């Protein structure tokens, strides 16, 4: 048996060096609901009214826990640029937050090349 005096816990339990996380950190922003647009395909899908009601009550109580996924869209006009966001993920959360009367929702803004 080796004599291990004064070397600390690292002598008994080898500690692996920390590696950097490969997961990319995404910032969460608060986006106004009025600037979020649904795609035509999302309009066609029906949402169970009971599920939407339950989610609305949960959002009123706890807020939106998981951020929506959006893409920023900029349209040039005569008098400037019109900016809005296209919804990628989180349609039910978006509809429930709108129904709950929230003005802003947490969202991760993805780039067009990440879609």
PyMOL commands that set and color helices and strands:
alter all, ss='L'
color gray80, all
select helices_A, chain A and resi 9-12+33-35+40-44+49-62+91-100+112-114
alter helices_A, ss='H'
color red, helices_A
select strands_A, chain A and resi 28-32+36-37+68-77+80-89+104-110
alter strands_A, ss='S'
color yellow, strands_A
deselect
rebuild
show_as cartoon
